[in-house]
Amino acid sequence: MISGRVQGVGYRAWAVTKATHLGLQGWVRNLKDGQVEAVFAGEQAMIEQMIEACKEGPDHARVEAIEVFTHKDAVEGPFAARQTV
């Protein structure tokens, strides 16, 4: 869960590009409360790199906080942006 100024600044598109470059699977979407939710699956080292990158985000983002949760649900397919929920 990523909060701050993270919607309307290209965060989802940036995340898709970055996660794809790192070889990750998963998805990213905007939430109605203004946060961005992302799920990353893949090699642990690449996930950790992605989480670190998410702390900065794209140029116009201002990330205030990131909450990381671990779960065991399977994630398959290429990394993608999802609709806002």
PAZAPA-4460 file (N, C-alpha, C; in steps of 0.05 Angstrom, whole numbers, plus 32768, in hexadecimal, padded with zeros to 4 digits):
% residues 85
    n_x    n_y    n_z   ca_x   ca_y   ca_z    c_x    c_y    c_z   seq   type   mol
   8011   7FE9   8000   8000   8000   8000   8012   8019   8000     1      M     A
   800E   802A   7FEC   801F   8041   7FE9   800D   805A   7FEC     2      I     A
   8015   806C   7FFE   8005   8084   8002   8015   809D   7FFF     3      S     A
   8007   80B3   7FFB   8014   80CC   7FF5   8007   80D7   7FDC     4      G     A
   8017   80E7   7FCD   800D   80F1   7FB3   8015   80DC   7F9E     5      R     A
   8005   80C8   7F9B   800B   80B1   7F8A   7FF7   80AB   7F75     6      V     A
   7FE2   80BB   7F73   7FCE   80B8   7F5E   7FCF   80D1   7F4D     7      Q     A
   7FCB   80CD   7F33   7FCC   80E3   7F20   7FE8   80ED   7F19     8      G     A
   7FFC   80DC   7F20   8018   80E3   7F1A   8026   80CD   7F0A     9      V     A
   8017   80BB   7EFF   8023   80A5   7EF0   802F   808F   7F00    10      G     A
   8027   808C   7F19   8032   8078   7F2A   802D   805B   7F20    11      Y     A
   8015   8056   7F17   800E   803B   7F0E   801F   8033   7EF5    12      R     A
   8020   8045   7EE2   8030   8040   7ECA   804D   803C   7ED0    13      A     A
   8057   804D   7EE2   8073   804A   7EEB   8078   802F   7EF8    14      W     A
   8065   8027   7F09   8068   800D   7F17   8067   7FF6   7F04    15      A     A
   8056   7FF7   7EEF   8056   7FE1   7EDC   8071   7FDF   7ECD    16      V     A
   807B   7FF6   7EC5   8095   7FF6   7EB7   80AB   7FEB   7EC9    17      T     A
   80AD   7FF5   7EE1   80C2   7FED   7EF4   80C0   7FCF   7EFB    18      K     A
   80A8   7FC6   7F02   80A4   7FAA   7F0A   80AA   7F98   7EF2    19      A     A
   80A2   7F9F   7EDA   80A7   7F8F   7EC3   80C5   7F8D   7EBE    20      T     A
   80D3   7FA3   7EC1   80F0   7FA4   7EBE   80FE   7F91   7ED2    21      H     A
   80F3   7F8F   7EEA   80FE   7F7E   7EFF   80F5   7F61   7EFD    22      L     A
   80E4   7F5B   7EEA   80DA   7F40   7EE5   80C5   7F37   7EF9    23      G     A
   80B7   7F4A   7F05   80A3   7F43   7F19   8087   7F3E   7F0C    24      L     A
   8077   7F2F   7F1A   805B   7F2C   7F13   804B   7F3A   7F28    25      Q     A
   8031   7F3F   7F21   801F   7F4C   7F35   800F   7F62   7F28    26      G     A
   8007   7F75   7F38   7FF6   7F8B   7F2E   7FF7   7FA3   7F40    27      W     A
   7FED   7FB9   7F35   7FEC   7FD3   7F44   7FD1   7FE0   7F3D    28      V     A
   7FC5   7FED   7F51   7FAC   7FFB   7F4C   7FA8   8012   7F60    29      R     A
   7F98   8026   7F57   7F91   803D   7F68   7F7A   8034   7F7A    30      N     A
   7F7A   803E   7F93   7F63   803A   7FA5   7F54   8054   7FA8    31      L     A
   7F3B   8053   7FAE   7F2A   806B   7FB0   7F33   807E   7FC6    32      K     A
   7F42   8073   7FDA   7F4C   8084   7FF0   7F65   8093   7FE9    33      D     A
   7F6F   8091   7FD0   7F86   809F   7FC8   7FA0   8090   7FC9    34      G     A
   7F9F   8078   7FD4   7FB7   8067   7FD5   7FBA   8057   7FBB    35      Q     A
   7FD2   804C   7FB8   7FD7   8039   7FA2   7FDD   801E   7FAF    36      V     A
   7FD0   8009   7FA5   7FD5   7FEE   7FAF   7FE4   7FDE   7F9A    37      E     A
   7FF9   7FD1   7FA2   8009   7FC1   7F8F   800F   7FA6   7F9B    38      A     A
   8010   7F92   7F8A   8017   7F77   7F91   802F   7F6E   7F80    39      V     A
   8044   7F65   7F8C   805C   7F5D   7F7E   8062   7F40   7F84    40      F     A
   8069   7F31   7F6F   8070   7F15   7F72   8089   7F10   7F61    41      A     A
   809C   7F00   7F6B   80B4   7EF9   7F5C   80CA   7EF4   7F70    42      G     A
   80E3   7EF8   7F66   80FA   7EF4   7F77   80FB   7F08   7F8D    43      E     A
   8101   7EFF   7FA5   8100   7F11   7FBD   8112   7F2A   7FB9    44      Q     A
   8129   7F26   7FAE   813C   7F3D   7FAA   812F   7F52   7F97    45      A     A
   8121   7F49   7F83   8114   7F5C   7F70   80FC   7F69   7F7D    46      M     A
   80ED   7F5B   7F8E   80D7   7F67   7F9D   80E2   7F7D   7FAF    47      I     A
   80F7   7F77   7FBD   8103   7F8B   7FCF   810C   7FA4   7FC0    48      E     A
   8118   7FA0   7FA8   811F   7FB7   7F97   8107   7FC7   7F8F    49      Q     A
   80F1   7FB9   7F89   80D9   7FC7   7F81   80CE   7FD7   7F98    50      M     A
   80CD   7FCC   7FAF   80C3   7FDA   7FC7   80D4   7FF3   7FCC    51      I     A
   80EE   7FF1   7FCA   80FF   8008   7FCD   80F9   801D   7FB8    52      E     A
   80F5   8015   7F9F   80EF   8028   7F8A   80D4   8035   7F8E    53      A     A
   80C1   8026   7F9A   80A6   8031   7F9F   80A7   8048   7FB3    54      C     A
   80BB   8049   7FC4   80BE   805E   7FD8   80C3   8079   7FCA    55      K     A
   80CD   8079   7FB2   80D2   8091   7FA2   80BB   8095   7F8D    56      E     A
   80B6   8080   7F7E   80A2   8081   7F69   80AB   8092   7F51    57      G     A
   8098   809A   7F40   809F   80AB   7F29   80A4   80C8   7F32    58      P     A
   80AE   80D8   7F20   80B7   80F3   7F26   80A3   8104   7F35    59      D     A
   808A   8104   7F2E   8076   8116   7F3B   8069   810B   7F54    60      H     A
   806F   80F2   7F5B   8064   80E6   7F73   8071   80F0   7F8C    61      A     A
   8062   80EF   7FA2   806D   80F5   7FBC   8063   80DF   7FCF    62      R     A
   8074   80CB   7FD3   806C   80B4   7FE3   8070   80BC   8000    63      V     A
   805B   80B8   8010   805D   80BE   802D   8061   80A5   803D    64      E     A
   8055   808F   8034   8057   8076   8044   8053   805E   8032    65      A     A
   805F   8048   803A   805B   802E   802D   8056   801A   8043    66      I     A
   8041   800A   8040   803C   7FF4   8052   8040   7FDA   8042    67      E     A
   8050   7FC8   804C   8056   7FAF   803E   8049   7F98   804D    68      V     A
   803A   7F88   803F   802D   7F71   804A   8037   7F59   803A    69      F     A
   803B   7F42   8047   8043   7F2A   803A   802B   7F17   8039    70      T     A
   8026   7F0B   8022   8011   7EF7   8021   801A   7EE1   800D    71      H     A
   800C   7ECB   800E   8015   7EB4   7FFF   8003   7EAE   7FE7    72      K     A
   7FF1   7EC0   7FE0   7FE0   7EBC   7FC9   7FF1   7EBB   7FB0    73      D     A
   7FEB   7EA9   7F9E   7FFA   7EA7   7F85   7FF3   7EBE   7F72    74      A     A
   8007   7EC9   7F65   8003   7EDE   7F52   8010   7ED5   7F38    75      V     A
   8001   7ED5   7F22   800C   7ECC   7F09   8007   7EE0   7EF3    76      E     A
   8016   7EDE   7EDE   8012   7EF0   7EC7   8023   7F09   7EC9    77      G     A
   8024   7F18   7EB3   8035   7F30   7EB2   802B   7F45   7EC5    78      P     A
   803D   7F57   7ECE   8035   7F6D   7EE0   8023   7F80   7ED0    79      F     A
   800E   7F89   7EDD   7FFA   7F9A   7ECF   7FED   7FAE   7EE2    80      A     A
   7FE3   7FC4   7ED6   7FD3   7FD7   7EE5   7FB6   7FCD   7EE5    81      A     A
   7FA8   7FD2   7EFA   7F8C   7FCA   7EFD   7F7B   7FE3   7F01    82      R     A
   7F61   7FDF   7EFE   7F4E   7FF5   7F02   7F4E   7FFE   7F1F    83      Q     A
   7F46   8017   7F23   7F43   8022   7F3E   7F2C   8014   7F4C    84      T     A
   7F31   800E   7F66   7F1B   8003   7F76   7F17   8013   7F8F    85      V     A
***
